[in-house]
Amino acid sequence: MTNAGDSPLERTRLRPGRRSDTERLLDRLGELGWTIATAESVTGGLLVAELVSVPGASEHVRGGIVAYASDVKHALLGVDASFLAAHGAVQPKVARQMADGVRTALAEGDRKVDVGVATTGIAGPASPDGQPVGTVHVGVSTALGTKVTSLHLAGDRGRIRAETVRAAVRAVLEAL
C-alpha cells in the first residue's frame, strides 16, 4: 500500500508484480520531473497511445504529432524539405529532425519538452521508395543530444508497427 504523501520513487518501489517498459519509462520521467512528446510516422499514433495507456501519464506526456506526409513533417516538425525531397522520409536524419522538432513544437511556452521521440519507417506490405519493408529509424532527443537507432524488422505491417513502438520505448529508457 502507498500513502498519499509518498514520492513517485517510493510508489514505484511498492508496486506489486512486473512492470512494463512503458510503466518503467513513465516512472523514470517522474523521477526526473521530465516531459515527453512523440513525432510519429510509421507508428501513426500508436506510440503516444501506448504512453497514455498508463494511469498518470498526463503528468509527463505533452502530446504527439502524427506526421505521415512529408509536408507535415516539414511544416510541424521543421524537417528539412529539400532533404525530404531528395532522400525521402525513411532516413536517420529525418528521425533525428523529427525528435528534435517535436520538443519545440509541443513546448510549454519557452520550455522545450524534455524528451522527443520519433518514428519513421516502412511497415509494408510494399515499399514506396525501394527500401526494404521493415526499415525503421527511431530518434530520441533530450537536452544532452539526439540518438537515432536504425532497425530492420520482420513481420507484417501490424507486427512491424508494434515492434517499433516497443523499440522506441526501450530507446527512450536507454537514453534516460
VOMAR-406753 format. One record per residue: x, y, z of N, C-alpha, C, O in turn. Coordinates in nm, 4 decimals. Layout:
N
X  Y  Z  X  Y  Z  X  Y  Z  X  Y  Z $
...
! end
This chain:
176
0.0843  -0.1175  0.0000  0.0000  0.0000  0.0000  0.0890  0.1240  0.0000  0.1995  0.1233  0.0542 $
0.0389  0.2288  -0.0611  0.1119  0.3552  -0.0603  0.0313  0.4595  0.0136  -0.0911  0.4501  0.0231 $
0.1001  0.5580  0.0652  0.0353  0.6700  0.1311  0.0302  0.7864  0.0349  0.1127  0.7961  -0.0560 $
-0.0649  0.8738  0.0538  -0.0828  0.9869  -0.0359  0.0434  1.0724  -0.0446  0.0673  1.1350  -0.1478 $
0.1253  1.0766  0.0620  0.2438  1.1602  0.0644  0.3677  1.0947  0.0055  0.4725  1.1587  -0.0024 $
0.3585  0.9695  -0.0360  0.4755  0.9015  -0.0908  0.5237  0.9683  -0.2182  0.4435  1.0156  -0.2988 $
0.6545  0.9721  -0.2358  0.7117  1.0274  -0.3581  0.6902  0.9283  -0.4723  0.6604  0.8115  -0.4476 $
0.7052  0.9740  -0.5982  0.6915  0.8812  -0.7110  0.7874  0.7634  -0.7002  0.7514  0.6509  -0.7350 $
0.9096  0.7880  -0.6520  1.0067  0.6802  -0.6381  0.9594  0.5777  -0.5364  0.9730  0.4575  -0.5593 $
0.9038  0.6232  -0.4237  0.8521  0.5303  -0.3243  0.7360  0.4489  -0.3790  0.7263  0.3289  -0.3535 $
0.6474  0.5142  -0.4547  0.5353  0.4419  -0.5147  0.5868  0.3382  -0.6137  0.5330  0.2277  -0.6217 $
0.6903  0.3732  -0.6889  0.7483  0.2806  -0.7865  0.7967  0.1546  -0.7178  0.7732  0.0442  -0.7669 $
0.8625  0.1693  -0.6071  0.9202  0.0547  -0.5364  0.8135  -0.0363  -0.4760  0.8384  -0.1550  -0.4551 $
0.6972  0.0171  -0.4483  0.5964  -0.0610  -0.3790  0.4938  -0.1262  -0.4715  0.4052  -0.1977  -0.4247 $
0.5051  -0.1024  -0.6013  0.4090  -0.1632  -0.6928  0.4333  -0.3131  -0.7021  0.5467  -0.3571  -0.7209 $
0.3273  -0.3911  -0.6891  0.3440  -0.5362  -0.6988  0.3561  -0.5802  -0.8443  0.3058  -0.5134  -0.9346 $
0.4231  -0.6928  -0.8662  0.4297  -0.7524  -0.9996  0.5314  -0.6863  -1.0902  0.5945  -0.5867  -1.0548 $
0.5453  -0.7438  -1.2065  0.6410  -0.6943  -1.3058  0.5815  -0.5750  -1.3788  0.4661  -0.5785  -1.4216 $
0.6602  -0.4701  -1.3926  0.6153  -0.3511  -1.4627  0.6576  -0.3574  -1.6083  0.7637  -0.4108  -1.6406 $
0.5753  -0.3035  -1.6952  0.6085  -0.2981  -1.8375  0.7158  -0.1919  -1.8601  0.7391  -0.1065  -1.7745 $
0.7806  -0.1983  -1.9761  0.8782  -0.0955  -2.0117  0.8136  0.0422  -2.0137  0.8762  0.1405  -1.9740 $
0.6905  0.0503  -2.0590  0.6211  0.1797  -2.0633  0.5985  0.2335  -1.9229  0.6185  0.3526  -1.8990 $
0.5578  0.1497  -1.8311  0.5421  0.1924  -1.6919  0.6758  0.2379  -1.6338  0.6827  0.3397  -1.5650 $
0.7814  0.1623  -1.6617  0.9146  0.1995  -1.6135  0.9572  0.3340  -1.6718  1.0172  0.4159  -1.6021 $
0.9264  0.3569  -1.7992  0.9607  0.4831  -1.8638  0.8897  0.5997  -1.7962  0.9523  0.7009  -1.7648 $
0.7605  0.5859  -1.7740  0.6856  0.6943  -1.7104  0.7308  0.7158  -1.5665  0.7343  0.8295  -1.5194 $
0.7652  0.6090  -1.4965  0.8200  0.6235  -1.3618  0.9515  0.7016  -1.3656  0.9750  0.7888  -1.2820 $
1.0365  0.6698  -1.4631  1.1653  0.7390  -1.4751  1.1447  0.8867  -1.5078  1.2139  0.9723  -1.4527 $
1.0515  0.9169  -1.5960  1.0197  1.0565  -1.6250  0.9740  1.1279  -1.4979  1.0093  1.2436  -1.4751 $
0.8951  1.0582  -1.4151  0.8501  1.1158  -1.2887  0.9658  1.1435  -1.1947  0.9692  1.2479  -1.1295 $
1.0608  1.0512  -1.1868  1.1785  1.0713  -1.1021  1.2564  1.1948  -1.1455  1.3079  1.2689  -1.0617 $
1.2651  1.2167  -1.2761  1.3403  1.3298  -1.3302  1.2582  1.4590  -1.3346  1.3139  1.5681  -1.3466 $
1.1248  1.4458  -1.3248  1.0374  1.5616  -1.3408  1.0327  1.6087  -1.4855  1.0177  1.7280  -1.5122 $
1.0456  1.5148  -1.5788  1.0545  1.5457  -1.7219  0.9242  1.5174  -1.7950  0.8379  1.4435  -1.7476 $
0.9132  1.5793  -1.9129  0.8008  1.5577  -2.0034  0.8500  1.4876  -2.1293  0.9699  1.4837  -2.1570 $
0.7558  1.4326  -2.2051  0.7865  1.3608  -2.3283  0.6811  1.3947  -2.4331  0.5655  1.4219  -2.4005 $
0.7235  1.3926  -2.5607  0.6318  1.4117  -2.6727  0.6765  1.3207  -2.7860  0.7943  1.2868  -2.7972 $
0.5815  1.2816  -2.8695  0.6118  1.1920  -2.9809  0.5885  1.2603  -3.1153  0.5003  1.3448  -3.1307 $
0.6713  1.2203  -3.2119  0.6540  1.2598  -3.3518  0.6523  1.1294  -3.4295  0.7544  1.0616  -3.4403 $
0.5367  1.0942  -3.4836  0.5201  0.9601  -3.5399  0.4819  0.9626  -3.6865  0.3980  1.0409  -3.7310 $
0.5471  0.8732  -3.7599  0.5080  0.8481  -3.8978  0.4647  0.7021  -3.9087  0.3451  0.6739  -3.9166 $
0.5585  0.6106  -3.9092  0.5264  0.4688  -3.9284  0.4313  0.4153  -3.8210  0.3503  0.3272  -3.8499 $
0.4392  0.4660  -3.6998  0.3532  0.4150  -3.5921  0.2180  0.4839  -3.5862  0.1289  0.4363  -3.5160 $
0.1999  0.5925  -3.6563  0.0694  0.6550  -3.6724  -0.0084  0.6827  -3.5444  -0.1313  0.6752  -3.5447 $
0.0604  0.7146  -3.4352  -0.0082  0.7446  -3.3094  -0.0066  0.6302  -3.2091  -0.0500  0.6476  -3.0952 $
0.0429  0.5135  -3.2495  0.0462  0.4004  -3.1568  0.1383  0.4245  -3.0379  0.1112  0.3780  -2.9272 $
0.2476  0.4978  -3.0613  0.3430  0.5227  -2.9528  0.2825  0.6116  -2.8451  0.2903  0.5784  -2.7268 $
0.2234  0.7221  -2.8829  0.1619  0.8085  -2.7821  0.0449  0.7360  -2.7151  0.0203  0.7563  -2.5962 $
-0.0269  0.6526  -2.7889  -0.1355  0.5740  -2.7290  -0.0812  0.4776  -2.6248  -0.1431  0.4575  -2.5203 $
0.0337  0.4179  -2.6524  0.0975  0.3282  -2.5553  0.1351  0.4056  -2.4291  0.1133  0.3576  -2.3179 $
0.1907  0.5239  -2.4461  0.2302  0.6038  -2.3293  0.1093  0.6411  -2.2444  0.1136  0.6286  -2.1220 $
0.0021  0.6865  -2.3078  -0.1140  0.7321  -2.2303  -0.2003  0.6175  -2.1794  -0.2988  0.6412  -2.1094 $
-0.1652  0.4939  -2.2133  -0.2386  0.3797  -2.1583  -0.2047  0.3559  -2.0114  -0.2741  0.2814  -1.9422 $
-0.0986  0.4189  -1.9648  -0.0559  0.4031  -1.8258  -0.1214  0.5114  -1.7400  -0.1099  0.6297  -1.7719 $
-0.1901  0.4732  -1.6314  -0.2512  0.5734  -1.5435  -0.1469  0.6744  -1.4955  -0.0352  0.6375  -1.4594 $
-0.1845  0.8002  -1.4954  -0.0942  0.9064  -1.4514  -0.0059  0.9625  -1.5607  0.0758  1.0509  -1.5351 $
-0.0211  0.9124  -1.6826  0.0635  0.9568  -1.7933  0.0506  1.1062  -1.8193  0.1450  1.1686  -1.8678 $
-0.0629  1.1637  -1.7883  -0.0845  1.3060  -1.8175  0.0130  1.3974  -1.7436  0.0298  1.5133  -1.7815 $
0.0766  1.3471  -1.6398  0.1763  1.4260  -1.5680  0.3019  1.4465  -1.6517  0.3780  1.5398  -1.6263 $
0.3248  1.3608  -1.7512  0.4513  1.3630  -1.8247  0.4364  1.3717  -1.9757  0.5269  1.4210  -2.0430 $
0.3256  1.3255  -2.0304  0.3076  1.3233  -2.1761  0.2487  1.4568  -2.2203  0.1377  1.4928  -2.1810 $
0.3243  1.5304  -2.3029  0.2757  1.6579  -2.3559  0.1805  1.6344  -2.4718  0.0835  1.7084  -2.4887 $
0.2076  1.5312  -2.5522  0.1228  1.5027  -2.6669  0.2022  1.4353  -2.7757  0.3174  1.3962  -2.7567 $
0.1381  1.4225  -2.8905  0.2027  1.3591  -3.0043  0.1573  1.4226  -3.1340  0.0457  1.4732  -3.1456 $
0.2468  1.4185  -3.2311  0.2151  1.4652  -3.3657  0.2308  1.3471  -3.4601  0.3374  1.2859  -3.4679 $
0.1231  1.3157  -3.5317  0.1329  1.2144  -3.6374  0.1616  1.2907  -3.7655  0.0762  1.3615  -3.8189 $
0.2839  1.2743  -3.8131  0.3301  1.3446  -3.9330  0.3598  1.2398  -4.0395  0.4749  1.2021  -4.0615 $
0.2549  1.1939  -4.1044  0.2669  1.0855  -4.2016  0.3199  1.1374  -4.3357  0.4042  1.0735  -4.3988 $
0.2713  1.2504  -4.3772  0.3122  1.3086  -4.5053  0.4373  1.3942  -4.4868  0.4569  1.4557  -4.3820 $
0.5209  1.3973  -4.5891  0.6464  1.4732  -4.5818  0.6234  1.6216  -4.5575  0.6977  1.6840  -4.4818 $
0.5208  1.6792  -4.6211  0.4969  1.8228  -4.5994  0.4559  1.8522  -4.4553  0.4827  1.9612  -4.4047 $
0.3919  1.7571  -4.3892  0.3563  1.7741  -4.2484  0.4818  1.7637  -4.1613  0.4966  1.8383  -4.0645 $
0.5716  1.6715  -4.1956  0.6988  1.6614  -4.1233  0.7723  1.7948  -4.1290  0.8295  1.8392  -4.0294 $
0.7705  1.8580  -4.2449  0.8376  1.9868  -4.2605  0.7620  2.0976  -4.1861  0.8220  2.1716  -4.1081 $
0.6331  2.1091  -4.2093  0.5550  2.2205  -4.1547  0.5445  2.2171  -4.0024  0.5559  2.3213  -3.9380 $
0.5233  2.1008  -3.9446  0.5010  2.0931  -3.7998  0.6262  2.0623  -3.7190  0.6368  2.1006  -3.6025 $
0.7215  1.9925  -3.7816  0.8381  1.9464  -3.7056  0.9691  2.0092  -3.7514  1.0733  1.9893  -3.6888 $
0.9638  2.0849  -3.8604  1.0839  2.1513  -3.9081  1.1825  2.0630  -3.9811  1.2997  2.0984  -3.9934 $
1.1370  1.9478  -4.0302  1.2264  1.8594  -4.1054  1.2619  1.9285  -4.2378  1.1759  1.9868  -4.3037 $
1.3868  1.9211  -4.2742  1.4405  1.9862  -4.3941  1.3663  1.9373  -4.5193  1.3765  1.8203  -4.5561 $
1.2926  2.0268  -4.5835  1.2103  1.9924  -4.7001  1.2954  1.9478  -4.8183  1.2564  1.8561  -4.8905 $
1.4097  2.0101  -4.8393  1.4942  1.9704  -4.9527  1.5543  1.8323  -4.9300  1.5707  1.7558  -5.0250 $
1.5875  1.7992  -4.8050  1.6375  1.6647  -4.7747  1.5274  1.5613  -4.7983  1.5516  1.4559  -4.8572 $
1.4059  1.5926  -4.7518  1.2927  1.5021  -4.7741  1.2712  1.4776  -4.9235  1.2505  1.3638  -4.9657 $
1.2760  1.5840  -5.0028  1.2538  1.5710  -5.1472  1.3636  1.4886  -5.2135  1.3366  1.4115  -5.3056 $
1.4849  1.5042  -5.1678  1.5981  1.4353  -5.2299  1.6137  1.2910  -5.1839  1.6534  1.2049  -5.2623 $
1.5825  1.2636  -5.0557  1.6154  1.1323  -4.9986  1.4961  1.0545  -4.9440  1.5086  0.9352  -4.9162 $
1.3819  1.1188  -4.9281  1.2654  1.0521  -4.8704  1.2636  1.0623  -4.7193  1.3577  1.1116  -4.6571 $
1.1548  1.0147  -4.6619  1.1307  1.0315  -4.5184  1.1905  0.9214  -4.4322  1.2044  0.9392  -4.3112 $
1.2260  0.8091  -4.4912  1.2752  0.6966  -4.4118  1.4283  0.7017  -4.4097  1.4972  0.6252  -4.4771 $
1.4769  0.7947  -4.3299  1.6202  0.8199  -4.3171  1.6518  0.8531  -4.1708  1.5693  0.9137  -4.1025 $
1.7695  0.8143  -4.1223  1.8071  0.8505  -3.9846  1.8020  1.0011  -3.9594  1.7601  1.0443  -3.8519 $
1.8439  1.0811  -4.0569  1.8422  1.2263  -4.0397  1.6999  1.2776  -4.0178  1.6799  1.3722  -3.9416 $
1.6024  1.2176  -4.0822  1.4627  1.2580  -4.0650  1.4154  1.2236  -3.9239  1.3489  1.3050  -3.8598 $
1.4485  1.1048  -3.8748  1.4110  1.0674  -3.7378  1.4721  1.1640  -3.6377  1.4068  1.2034  -3.5410 $
1.5976  1.2023  -3.6607  1.6660  1.2976  -3.5726  1.5939  1.4326  -3.5722  1.5666  1.4890  -3.4663 $
1.5637  1.4832  -3.6912  1.4977  1.6134  -3.7006  1.3560  1.6092  -3.6447  1.3112  1.7067  -3.5845 $
1.2849  1.4990  -3.6632  1.1510  1.4860  -3.6058  1.1569  1.4878  -3.4529  1.0774  1.5561  -3.3883 $
1.2514  1.4123  -3.3952  1.2642  1.4060  -3.2489  1.3023  1.5421  -3.1917  1.2486  1.5840  -3.0891 $
1.3945  1.6109  -3.2579  1.4315  1.7453  -3.2141  1.3130  1.8413  -3.2291  1.2840  1.9206  -3.1396 $
1.2459  1.8325  -3.3427  1.1378  1.9253  -3.3739  1.0180  1.9159  -3.2823  0.9564  2.0177  -3.2509 $
0.9836  1.7960  -3.2387  0.8654  1.7818  -3.1529  0.8897  1.8414  -3.0150  0.7947  1.8805  -2.9472 $
1.0143  1.8489  -2.9727  1.0459  1.9118  -2.8436  1.0090  2.0593  -2.8447  0.9682  2.1149  -2.7427 $
1.0235  2.1221  -2.9608  0.9862  2.2632  -2.9756  0.8384  2.2779  -3.0094  0.7700  2.3643  -2.9548 $
0.7892  2.1931  -3.0999  0.6501  2.2038  -3.1455  0.5499  2.1908  -3.0312  0.4454  2.2560  -3.0325 $
0.5810  2.1075  -2.9329  0.4887  2.0855  -2.8211  0.5412  2.1443  -2.6910  0.5046  2.0996  -2.5822 $
0.6276  2.2452  -2.7031  0.6823  2.3135  -2.5857  0.5719  2.3832  -2.5077  0.4654  2.4147  -2.5607 $
0.6005  2.4058  -2.3818  0.5099  2.4831  -2.2963  0.5734  2.6202  -2.2784  0.6636  2.6384  -2.1967 $
0.5250  2.7159  -2.3561  0.5878  2.8479  -2.3560  0.7292  2.8380  -2.4106  0.7509  2.7868  -2.5204 $
0.8255  2.8873  -2.3331  0.9654  2.8816  -2.3735  1.0342  2.7532  -2.3295  1.1508  2.7318  -2.3625 $
0.9647  2.6679  -2.2562  1.0246  2.5452  -2.2035  1.0014  2.4296  -2.3003  0.8890  2.3827  -2.3181 $
1.1113  2.3848  -2.3626  1.1018  2.2709  -2.4537  1.0581  2.1460  -2.3785  1.0790  2.1341  -2.2578 $
0.9979  2.0542  -2.4506  0.9686  1.9221  -2.3960  1.1041  1.8569  -2.3666  1.1984  1.8727  -2.4441 $
1.1140  1.7847  -2.2567  1.2420  1.7262  -2.2158  1.2874  1.6120  -2.3058  1.4066  1.5971  -2.3327 $
1.1922  1.5312  -2.3524  1.2260  1.4173  -2.4379  1.1361  1.4180  -2.5606  1.0135  1.4207  -2.5489 $
1.1969  1.4156  -2.6766  1.1240  1.3970  -2.8022  1.1597  1.2618  -2.8581  1.2774  1.2261  -2.8638 $
1.0608  1.1862  -2.8994  1.0863  1.0550  -2.9589  1.0117  1.0480  -3.0915  0.8952  1.0867  -3.1010 $
1.0813  0.9975  -3.1947  1.0247  0.9962  -3.3294  1.0390  0.8593  -3.3936  1.1336  0.7852  -3.3668 $
0.9421  0.8276  -3.4795  0.9460  0.7026  -3.5560  0.9217  0.7311  -3.7032  0.8295  0.8044  -3.7389 $
1.0041  0.6732  -3.7873  0.9823  0.6783  -3.9317  1.0269  0.5444  -3.9888  1.1244  0.4858  -3.9418 $
0.9564  0.4966  -4.0890  0.9929  0.3661  -4.1441  0.8943  0.3183  -4.2475  0.8040  0.3903  -4.2900 $
0.9153  0.1928  -4.2868  0.8305  0.1287  -4.3878  0.7724  0.0018  -4.3274  0.8446  -0.0936  -4.2989 $
0.6405  0.0020  -4.3082  0.5732  -0.1134  -4.2472  0.5190  -0.2107  -4.3518  0.4812  -0.3227  -4.3174 $
0.5145  -0.1704  -4.4776  0.4682  -0.2606  -4.5822  0.3186  -0.2553  -4.6012  0.2504  -0.1752  -4.5373 $
0.2676  -0.3382  -4.6868  0.3351  -0.4540  -4.7447  0.4317  -0.4203  -4.8592  0.5173  -0.5019  -4.8932 $
0.4189  -0.3022  -4.9183  0.5096  -0.2637  -5.0264  0.5962  -0.1473  -4.9786  0.5652  -0.0823  -4.8788 $
0.7042  -0.1223  -5.0506  0.7918  -0.0114  -5.0188  0.7791  0.0953  -5.1262  0.8014  0.0673  -5.2440 $
0.7432  0.2183  -5.0871  0.7253  0.3238  -5.1869  0.8573  0.3758  -5.2455  0.8578  0.4368  -5.3524 $
0.9683  0.3518  -5.1762  1.0940  0.4089  -5.2248  1.2061  0.3080  -5.2456  1.3220  0.3462  -5.2621 $
1.1724  0.1798  -5.2450  1.2716  0.0770  -5.2732  1.3483  0.0251  -5.1531  1.4212  -0.0734  -5.1650 $
1.3339  0.0892  -5.0370  1.3991  0.0371  -4.9167  1.3252  -0.0875  -4.8709  1.2060  -0.1018  -4.8980 $
1.3932  -0.1772  -4.8024  1.3259  -0.2985  -4.7563  1.2136  -0.2687  -4.6566  1.2275  -0.1832  -4.5693 $
1.1031  -0.3403  -4.6714  0.9969  -0.3337  -4.5709  1.0595  -0.3743  -4.4375  1.1370  -0.4697  -4.4305 $
1.0252  -0.3013  -4.3329  1.0815  -0.3275  -4.2009  1.1965  -0.2349  -4.1656  1.2493  -0.2417  -4.0547 $
1.2363  -0.1479  -4.2589  1.3377  -0.0471  -4.2294  1.2730  0.0599  -4.1416  1.1727  0.1203  -4.1797 $
1.3310  0.0826  -4.0242  1.2735  0.1761  -3.9274  1.3861  0.2554  -3.8620  1.4945  0.2029  -3.8367 $
1.3583  0.3826  -3.8351  1.4513  0.4679  -3.7611  1.3760  0.5309  -3.6445  1.2677  0.5868  -3.6619 $
1.4345  0.5210  -3.5258  1.3768  0.5774  -3.4040  1.4734  0.6829  -3.3520  1.5901  0.6535  -3.3262 $
1.4249  0.8056  -3.3368  1.5063  0.9134  -3.2824  1.4627  0.9485  -3.1422  1.3433  0.9523  -3.1124 $
1.5605  0.9744  -3.0554  1.5329  1.0186  -2.9191  1.6171  1.1427  -2.8938  1.7395  1.1396  -2.9063 $
1.5503  1.2518  -2.8580  1.6163  1.3792  -2.8359  1.5944  1.4274  -2.6931  1.4817  1.4284  -2.6434 $
1.7033  1.4673  -2.6276  1.6974  1.5319  -2.4961  1.7919  1.6517  -2.5009  1.8547  1.6780  -2.6034 $
1.8015  1.7231  -2.3910  1.8944  1.8360  -2.3850  2.0397  1.7901  -2.4003  2.1268  1.8706  -2.4330 $
2.0658  1.6623  -2.3771  2.2016  1.6082  -2.3875  2.2394  1.5684  -2.5297  2.3554  1.5373  -2.5566 $
2.1425  1.5691  -2.6206  2.1702  1.5327  -2.7591  2.0626  1.4425  -2.8157  1.9626  1.4127  -2.7504 $
2.0855  1.3995  -2.9395  1.9885  1.3155  -3.0099  2.0574  1.1909  -3.0611  2.1665  1.1971  -3.1177 $
1.9921  1.0774  -3.0406  2.0441  0.9493  -3.0877  1.9396  0.8850  -3.1771  1.8199  0.8906  -3.1486 $
1.9854  0.8242  -3.2849  1.8954  0.7518  -3.3748  1.9348  0.6050  -3.3746  2.0522  0.5704  -3.3872 $
1.8349  0.5199  -3.3602  1.8524  0.3751  -3.3700  1.7865  0.3295  -3.4987  1.6689  0.3569  -3.5224 $
1.8630  0.2593  -3.5822  1.8090  0.2070  -3.7079  1.7848  0.0579  -3.6927  1.8694  -0.0154  -3.6414 $
1.6675  0.0139  -3.7383  1.6252  -0.1252  -3.7215  1.5839  -0.1848  -3.8554  1.5452  -0.1137  -3.9481 $
1.5930  -0.3158  -3.8629  1.5401  -0.3917  -3.9767  1.4513  -0.4998  -3.9166  1.4997  -0.6037  -3.8715 $
1.3208  -0.4740  -3.9167  1.2238  -0.5604  -3.8504  1.1558  -0.6532  -3.9505  1.1402  -0.6206  -4.0681 $
1.1163  -0.7684  -3.9006  1.0467  -0.8664  -3.9842  0.9009  -0.8748  -3.9402  0.8662  -0.8408  -3.8272 $
0.8170  -0.9210  -4.0321  0.6763  -0.9422  -3.9995  0.5851  -0.8629  -4.0897  0.6285  -0.7942  -4.1822 $
0.4567  -0.8746  -4.0597  0.3584  -0.7998  -4.1367  0.3495  -0.6564  -4.0849  0.4188  -0.6195  -3.9901 $
0.2665  -0.5782  -4.1460  0.2532  -0.4358  -4.1128  0.2260  -0.4137  -3.9637  0.2913  -0.3310  -3.9000 $
0.1313  -0.4866  -3.9094  0.0965  -0.4708  -3.7682  0.2119  -0.5051  -3.6761  0.2373  -0.4353  -3.5779 $
0.2807  -0.6119  -3.7080  0.3929  -0.6542  -3.6230  0.5072  -0.5523  -3.6288  0.5670  -0.5210  -3.5258 $
0.5375  -0.5013  -3.7464  0.6447  -0.4025  -3.7606  0.6110  -0.2764  -3.6817  0.6971  -0.2211  -3.6133 $
0.4883  -0.2314  -3.6905  0.4479  -0.1108  -3.6180  0.4514  -0.1342  -3.4666  0.4973  -0.0477  -3.3921 $
0.4038  -0.2495  -3.4208  0.4043  -0.2802  -3.2772  0.5470  -0.2922  -3.2246  0.5777  -0.2427  -3.1162 $
0.6335  -0.3571  -3.3005  0.7729  -0.3713  -3.2575  0.8437  -0.2363  -3.2579  0.9320  -0.2131  -3.1754 $
0.8070  -0.1481  -3.3483  0.8638  -0.0131  -3.3494  0.8272  0.0613  -3.2214  0.9111  0.1312  -3.1645 $
0.7043  0.0472  -3.1761  0.6628  0.1095  -3.0502  0.7473  0.0555  -2.9357  0.7982  0.1326  -2.8543 $
0.7624  -0.0764  -2.9287  0.8438  -0.1361  -2.8214  0.9877  -0.0862  -2.8279  1.0474  -0.0537  -2.7252 $
1.0427  -0.0804  -2.9483  1.1808  -0.0340  -2.9656  1.1950  0.1121  -2.9254  1.2961  0.1501  -2.8663 $
1.0959  0.1942  -2.9561  1.1013  0.3361  -2.9202  1.0983  0.3539  -2.7684  1.1740  0.4342  -2.7140 $
1.0126  0.2805  -2.7009  1.0062  0.2885  -2.5547  1.1408  0.2464  -2.4949  1.1922  0.3123  -2.4045 $
1.1975  0.1367  -2.5456  1.3282  0.0913  -2.4960  1.4370  0.1949  -2.5238  1.5239  0.2172  -2.4395 $
1.4331  0.2578  -2.6404  1.5338  0.3583  -2.6756  1.5281  0.4785  -2.5806  1.6315  0.5322  -2.5409 $
1.4061  0.5200  -2.5445  1.3937  0.6309  -2.4508  1.4448  0.5881  -2.3129  1.5164  0.6635  -2.2469 $
1.4085  0.4683  -2.2699  1.4590  0.4194  -2.1410  1.6116  0.4198  -2.1379  1.6715  0.4609  -2.0385 $
1.6734  0.3753  -2.2441  1.8205  0.3731  -2.2512  1.8774  0.5141  -2.2458  1.9836  0.5355  -2.1874 $
1.8092  0.6091  -2.3052  1.8577  0.7477  -2.3065  1.8477  0.8136  -2.1689  1.9211  0.9077  -2.1388 $
1.7560  0.7634  -2.0859  1.7356  0.8236  -1.9547  1.8176  0.7530  -1.8483  1.8125  0.7908  -1.7312 $
! end
